[in-house]
Amino acid sequence: MRMRLLATTSIASVLTVLVAGCSTKGEDDSGSGDGGSLKTDVGVTDDAIKLGVLTDTSGPFKSAGLSALYGHQIWAEEVNEAGGICDR
């Protein structure tokens, strides 16, 4: 019974991904290099890109949460030392 449920769930997940990959919602020519401007959202300015991490820093998941947080900080420092992303 468990194997059948697992197989059904796996097949449904794969089909969902395949159907989503055939979507036409993402077809937008604004980023095709025709001189259009890059669309950004909250936290992105001309000179900075702000990132945030939502993780546990107390309780039973403290050690894993702090490890993830410190890992993100190390990554960001390395990227910034190498020139950042899009010169930001």
DSSP file (Angstrom, degrees, kcal/mol; ACC not computed):
  #  RESIDUE AA STRUCTURE BP1 BP2  ACC     N-H-->O    O-->H-N    N-H-->O    O-->H-N    TCO  KAPPA ALPHA  PHI   PSI    X-CA   Y-CA   Z-CA
    1    1 A M     >        0   0    0      0, 0.0     4,-2.0     0, 0.0     5,-0.2   0.000 360.0 360.0 360.0 -43.8    0.0    0.0    0.0
    2    2 A R  H  >  +     0   0    0      1,-0.2     4,-2.5     2,-0.2     5,-0.2   0.906 360.0  50.3 -64.9 -41.5    2.8    2.4    0.9
    3    3 A M  H  > S+     0   0    0      1,-0.2     4,-2.7     2,-0.2    -1,-0.2   0.884 109.6  51.1 -64.4 -38.6    4.7    1.7   -2.3
    4    4 A R  H  > S+     0   0    0      2,-0.2     4,-2.4     1,-0.2    -1,-0.2   0.903 111.3  47.6 -66.3 -40.3    1.6    2.3   -4.4
    5    5 A L  H  X S+     0   0    0     -4,-2.0     4,-2.5     2,-0.2    -2,-0.2   0.903 112.9  49.1 -65.3 -42.5    1.0    5.6   -2.7
    6    6 A L  H  X S+     0   0    0     -4,-2.5     4,-2.4     2,-0.2    -2,-0.2   0.914 112.3  47.7 -63.6 -43.5    4.6    6.6   -3.2
    7    7 A A  H  X S+     0   0    0     -4,-2.7     4,-2.5     2,-0.2    -2,-0.2   0.907 112.6  48.9 -64.6 -42.3    4.5    5.6   -6.9
    8    8 A T  H  X S+     0   0    0     -4,-2.4     4,-2.3     2,-0.2    -2,-0.2   0.915 112.7  47.7 -64.0 -43.6    1.3    7.5   -7.4
    9    9 A T  H  X S+     0   0    0     -4,-2.5     4,-2.3     2,-0.2    -2,-0.2   0.906 112.2  49.7 -64.0 -42.4    2.6   10.6   -5.7
   10   10 A S  H  X S+     0   0    0     -4,-2.4     4,-2.3     2,-0.2    -2,-0.2   0.924 111.6  47.7 -63.5 -44.9    5.8   10.5   -7.7
   11   11 A I  H  X S+     0   0    0     -4,-2.5     4,-2.5     1,-0.2    -1,-0.2   0.909 111.7  50.6 -62.9 -42.4    4.0   10.1  -11.0
   12   12 A A  H  X S+     0   0    0     -4,-2.3     4,-2.1     1,-0.2    -1,-0.2   0.891 110.3  50.3 -63.8 -39.3    1.7   13.0  -10.1
   13   13 A S  H  X S+     0   0    0     -4,-2.3     4,-2.1     2,-0.2    -2,-0.2   0.921 111.0  48.0 -64.6 -44.4    4.7   15.2   -9.2
   14   14 A V  H  X S+     0   0    0     -4,-2.3     4,-2.4     1,-0.2    -2,-0.2   0.915 112.0  49.5 -63.6 -43.5    6.5   14.4  -12.5
   15   15 A L  H  X S+     0   0    0     -4,-2.5     4,-2.6     1,-0.2     5,-0.2   0.887 108.9  53.1 -63.6 -38.6    3.3   15.1  -14.5
   16   16 A T  H  X S+     0   0    0     -4,-2.1     4,-2.4     2,-0.2    -1,-0.2   0.918 110.3  47.0 -62.1 -43.9    2.8   18.4  -12.7
   17   17 A V  H  X S+     0   0    0     -4,-2.1     4,-1.9     2,-0.2    -2,-0.2   0.910 112.6  49.7 -64.8 -42.1    6.3   19.5  -13.5
   18   18 A L  H  X S+     0   0    0     -4,-2.4     4,-0.7     2,-0.2    -2,-0.2   0.910 112.4  46.5 -63.9 -42.5    5.9   18.5  -17.2
   19   19 A V  H >< S+     0   0    0     -4,-2.6     3,-0.9     1,-0.2    -1,-0.2   0.899 111.5  51.6 -67.6 -40.0    2.6   20.3  -17.6
   20   20 A A  H >< S+     0   0    0     -4,-2.4     3,-1.4     1,-0.2    -1,-0.2   0.846 103.7  59.1 -65.5 -32.5    4.0   23.5  -15.9
   21   21 A G  H 3< S+     0   0    0     -4,-1.9    -1,-0.2     1,-0.3    -2,-0.2   0.725 101.4  55.3 -67.8 -21.1    7.0   23.4  -18.3
   22   22 A C  T << S+     0   0    0     -3,-0.9    -1,-0.3    -4,-0.7    -2,-0.2   0.358  82.1 124.5 -91.8   4.7    4.6   23.6  -21.2
   23   23 A S    <   -     0   0    0     -3,-1.4     3,-0.2    -4,-0.1    -3,-0.0  -0.303  51.1-156.0 -66.1 148.1    3.0   26.8  -19.9
   24   24 A T  S >  S+     0   0    0      1,-0.1     3,-1.2     2,-0.1    -1,-0.1   0.346  72.8  95.0-102.9   3.4    2.9   29.9  -22.1
   25   25 A K  T 3  S+     0   0    0      1,-0.2    -1,-0.1     3,-0.0    -2,-0.0   0.817  81.3  54.1 -65.4 -30.5    2.7   32.4  -19.2
   26   26 A G  T 3  S+     0   0    0     -3,-0.2     2,-1.1     1,-0.0    -1,-0.2   0.464  76.1 110.7 -86.0  -0.6    6.4   33.0  -19.1
   27   27 A E    <   +     0   0    0     -3,-1.2     2,-0.4     2,-0.0    -3,-0.0  -0.634  38.2 147.9 -81.3 100.9    6.8   33.9  -22.7
   28   28 A D    >   -     0   0    0     -2,-1.1     3,-0.7     1,-0.0    -3,-0.0  -0.994  37.7-158.1-136.4 125.5    7.6   37.6  -22.6
   29   29 A D  G >   +     0   0    0     -2,-0.4     3,-1.5     1,-0.2     5,-0.3   0.361  69.5  99.6 -86.3   6.0    9.9   39.3  -25.1
   30   30 A S  G 3  S+     0   0    0      1,-0.3     3,-0.3     2,-0.1     6,-0.2   0.753  84.6  47.5 -67.9 -21.5   10.8   42.3  -22.8
   31   31 A G  G <  S+     0   0    0     -3,-0.7    -1,-0.3     1,-0.2    -2,-0.1   0.062  78.2 107.4-103.9  25.5   14.1   40.7  -21.9
   32   32 A S  S <  S-     0   0    0     -3,-1.5    -1,-0.2     1,-0.0    -2,-0.1   0.288  98.6 -98.4 -89.3  11.3   15.2   39.8  -25.4
   33   33 A G  S    S+     0   0    0     -3,-0.3    -2,-0.1     3,-0.1    -3,-0.1   0.689  82.8 132.7  84.3  17.8   17.9   42.5  -25.7
   34   34 A D  S    S-     0   0    0     -5,-0.3    -1,-0.1    -4,-0.2    -3,-0.1   0.156  89.7 -86.7 -89.7  20.7   15.8   44.9  -27.6
   35   35 A G  S    S+     0   0    0      1,-0.3    -4,-0.1    -5,-0.0    -5,-0.1   0.471  83.3 143.5  91.8   1.7   16.7   47.8  -25.4
   36   36 A G        -     0   0    0     -6,-0.2    -1,-0.3     1,-0.1     2,-0.2  -0.284  52.9-105.2 -70.5 161.0   14.1   47.2  -22.8
   37   37 A S        -     0   0    0      1,-0.1     2,-0.4    -2,-0.0    -1,-0.1  -0.575  33.5-103.1 -89.6 153.8   14.8   47.8  -19.1
   38   38 A L        -     0   0    0     -2,-0.2     2,-0.4     1,-0.1    -1,-0.1  -0.594  34.1-131.7 -75.4 127.2   15.4   45.0  -16.6
   39   39 A K        +     0   0    0     -2,-0.4     2,-0.2    -3,-0.0    -1,-0.1  -0.667  33.1 174.8 -82.4 131.5   12.3   44.5  -14.4
   40   40 A T        -     0   0    0     -2,-0.4     2,-0.2     4,-0.1     3,-0.1  -0.763  14.8-149.0-128.5 175.4   13.1   44.3  -10.7
   41   41 A D    >   -     0   0    0     -2,-0.2     3,-1.6     1,-0.2     0, 0.0  -0.585  48.4 -35.4-132.1-167.6   11.2   44.0   -7.5
   42   42 A V  T 3  S+     0   0    0      1,-0.2    -1,-0.2    -2,-0.2     3,-0.1  -0.264 123.0  29.2 -57.2 136.0   11.5   45.1   -3.8
   43   43 A G  T 3  S+     0   0    0      1,-0.2     7,-3.2     6,-0.1     2,-0.5   0.392  95.8 102.3  94.3  -2.1   15.0   45.0   -2.5
   44   44 A V  B <   +A   49   0A   0     -3,-1.6     5,-0.2     5,-0.2     2,-0.2  -0.964  41.9 159.9-118.9 119.4   16.8   45.7   -5.8
   45   45 A T        -     0   0    0      3,-3.0     3,-0.1    -2,-0.5    -4,-0.0  -0.604  57.0 -87.1-122.0-175.0   18.1   49.2   -6.5
   46   46 A D  S    S+     0   0    0     -2,-0.2     3,-0.1     1,-0.2    -2,-0.0   0.743 126.4  24.6 -67.8 -22.6   20.6   50.7   -8.9
   47   47 A D  S    S+     0   0    0      1,-0.2     2,-0.3    41,-0.0    -1,-0.2   0.426 121.7  39.4-123.9   1.1   23.5   50.0   -6.4
   48   48 A A        -     0   0    0     -3,-0.1    -3,-3.0     2,-0.0     2,-0.5  -1.000  47.8-156.7-152.5 150.8   22.3   47.1   -4.1
   49   49 A I  B     -A   44   0A   0     39,-0.4     2,-0.5    -2,-0.3    -5,-0.2  -0.985  23.6-153.2-124.3 117.4   20.5   43.8   -4.0
   50   50 A K        -     0   0    0     -7,-3.2     2,-0.3    -2,-0.5    -2,-0.0  -0.792  12.3-172.4 -97.2 130.6   19.1   43.0   -0.6
   51   51 A L        -     0   0    0     -2,-0.5     2,-0.3     2,-0.0    -8,-0.0  -0.870   2.8-163.6-117.9 152.7   18.6   39.3    0.4
   52   52 A G        -     0   0    0     -2,-0.3     2,-0.4     2,-0.0    -2,-0.0  -0.960   7.0-153.0-134.5 154.7   17.0   37.9    3.4
   53   53 A V        -     0   0    0     -2,-0.3     2,-0.7     2,-0.1    16,-0.0  -0.995   3.3-157.9-129.3 128.3   17.0   34.5    5.1
   54   54 A L        +     0   0    0     -2,-0.4     2,-0.3     2,-0.0    -2,-0.0  -0.913  39.5 134.3-106.0 109.0   14.1   33.1    7.2
   55   55 A T        -     0   0    0     -2,-0.7     2,-0.3    11,-0.0    -2,-0.1  -0.958  57.7 -90.3-150.4 163.8   15.5   30.4    9.5
   56   56 A D        +     0   0    0     -2,-0.3     3,-0.1     5,-0.2     9,-0.0  -0.633  32.8 172.4 -79.3 132.9   15.4   29.2   13.1
   57   57 A T        +     0   0    0     -2,-0.3     2,-0.3     8,-0.1    -1,-0.1   0.150  67.0  37.8-123.9  16.3   18.1   30.6   15.3
   58   58 A S  S >  S+     0   0    0      0, 0.0     3,-0.6     0, 0.0     7,-0.1  -0.954  92.0  33.7-152.8 169.7   16.8   29.1   18.6
   59   59 A G  G >  S-     0   0    0     -2,-0.3     3,-1.6     1,-0.2     4,-0.3  -0.355 113.3 -27.7  78.6-159.8   15.2   26.0   19.8
   60   60 A P  G 3  S+     0   0    0      0, 0.0     3,-0.2     0, 0.0    -1,-0.2   0.686 139.4  49.1 -68.8 -18.1   15.8   22.4   18.5
   61   61 A F  G <> S+     0   0    0     -3,-0.6     4,-2.6     1,-0.2     5,-0.2   0.200  77.2 110.6-104.3  15.6   16.8   23.6   15.0
   62   62 A K  H <> S+     0   0    0     -3,-1.6     4,-3.0     1,-0.2     5,-0.3   0.914  75.9  48.9 -57.9 -48.3   19.2   26.3   16.2
   63   63 A S  H  > S+     0   0    0     -4,-0.3     4,-2.0    -3,-0.2    -1,-0.2   0.909 115.2  43.4 -64.3 -41.7   22.4   24.6   15.0
   64   64 A A  H  > S+     0   0    0      2,-0.2     4,-2.2    -4,-0.2    -1,-0.2   0.899 115.4  49.7 -69.0 -39.6   21.1   23.9   11.5
   65   65 A G  H  X S+     0   0    0     -4,-2.6     4,-2.4     2,-0.2    -2,-0.2   0.912 112.2  46.2 -65.7 -43.8   19.6   27.4   11.2
   66   66 A L  H  X S+     0   0    0     -4,-3.0     4,-2.9    -5,-0.2     5,-0.2   0.882 110.9  53.6 -67.5 -37.2   22.8   29.1   12.3
   67   67 A S  H  X S+     0   0    0     -4,-2.0     4,-2.2    -5,-0.3    -2,-0.2   0.923 111.3  45.9 -61.6 -43.3   24.8   26.9   10.0
   68   68 A A  H  X S+     0   0    0     -4,-2.2     4,-2.3     2,-0.2    -2,-0.2   0.916 113.2  50.0 -65.0 -43.1   22.6   27.9    7.1
   69   69 A L  H  X S+     0   0    0     -4,-2.4     4,-2.1     1,-0.2    -2,-0.2   0.933 112.8  45.6 -61.5 -47.7   22.7   31.6    8.1
   70   70 A Y  H  X S+     0   0    0     -4,-2.9     4,-2.4     1,-0.2    -1,-0.2   0.868 111.2  53.9 -65.9 -35.8   26.5   31.6    8.3
   71   71 A G  H  X S+     0   0    0     -4,-2.2     4,-2.3    -5,-0.2    -1,-0.2   0.906 108.6  48.7 -63.2 -41.8   26.8   29.8    5.0
   72   72 A H  H  X S+     0   0    0     -4,-2.3     4,-2.5     2,-0.2    -2,-0.2   0.891 111.0  51.0 -64.2 -39.5   24.6   32.4    3.3
   73   73 A Q  H  X S+     0   0    0     -4,-2.1     4,-2.3     2,-0.2    -2,-0.2   0.914 110.1  48.6 -65.2 -42.3   26.7   35.2    4.8
   74   74 A I  H  X S+     0   0    0     -4,-2.4     4,-2.2     2,-0.2    -2,-0.2   0.920 111.9  49.8 -63.0 -43.6   30.0   33.6    3.6
   75   75 A W  H  X S+     0   0    0     -4,-2.3     4,-2.5     1,-0.2    -2,-0.2   0.931 110.7  49.3 -60.2 -46.4   28.5   33.1    0.1
   76   76 A A  H  X S+     0   0    0     -4,-2.5     4,-2.5     1,-0.2    -1,-0.2   0.892 110.4  50.5 -62.9 -40.2   27.4   36.8    0.0
   77   77 A E  H  X S+     0   0    0     -4,-2.3     4,-2.3     2,-0.2    -1,-0.2   0.912 111.4  48.5 -62.8 -42.7   30.8   38.0    1.1
   78   78 A E  H  X S+     0   0    0     -4,-2.2     4,-1.4     2,-0.2    -2,-0.2   0.912 112.8  47.4 -64.0 -43.1   32.5   35.9   -1.6
   79   79 A V  H  <>S+     0   0    0     -4,-2.5     5,-2.9     1,-0.2    -2,-0.2   0.917 112.8  49.1 -65.8 -42.6   30.1   37.2   -4.3
   80   80 A N  H ><5S+     0   0    0     -4,-2.5     3,-1.4     1,-0.2    -2,-0.2   0.888 108.9  52.5 -65.5 -38.3   30.6   40.8   -3.2
   81   81 A E  H 3<5S+     0   0    0     -4,-2.3    -1,-0.2     1,-0.3    -2,-0.2   0.806 106.4  55.2 -65.5 -28.6   34.4   40.4   -3.2
   82   82 A A  T 3<5S-     0   0    0     -4,-1.4    -1,-0.3    -3,-0.2    -2,-0.2   0.345 137.0 -82.1 -86.8   7.1   34.2   39.1   -6.8
   83   83 A G  T < 5 -     0   0    0     -3,-1.4    -3,-0.2    -5,-0.1     4,-0.2   0.382  63.6-110.4 111.2  -3.9   32.3   42.2   -7.9
   84   84 A G      < -     0   0    0     -5,-2.9     2,-0.5     4,-0.2     3,-0.2  -0.271  51.5 -49.5  80.3-166.8   28.8   41.3   -6.9
   85   85 A I  S >  S-     0   0    0      1,-0.2     3,-0.9   -36,-0.0    -2,-0.1  -0.950 122.4  -7.5-111.7 124.8   25.9   40.5   -9.2
   86   86 A C  T 3  S-     0   0    0     -2,-0.5    -1,-0.2     1,-0.2    -2,-0.1   0.866 128.3 -62.6  55.8  38.2   25.2   42.9  -12.1
   87   87 A D  T 3         0   0    0     -3,-0.2    -1,-0.2    -4,-0.2    -3,-0.2   0.818 360.0 360.0  58.6  34.2   27.9   45.2  -10.6
   88   88 A R    <         0   0    0     -3,-0.9   -39,-0.4    -5,-0.1    -4,-0.2   0.356 360.0 360.0-118.7 360.0   25.9   45.7   -7.4
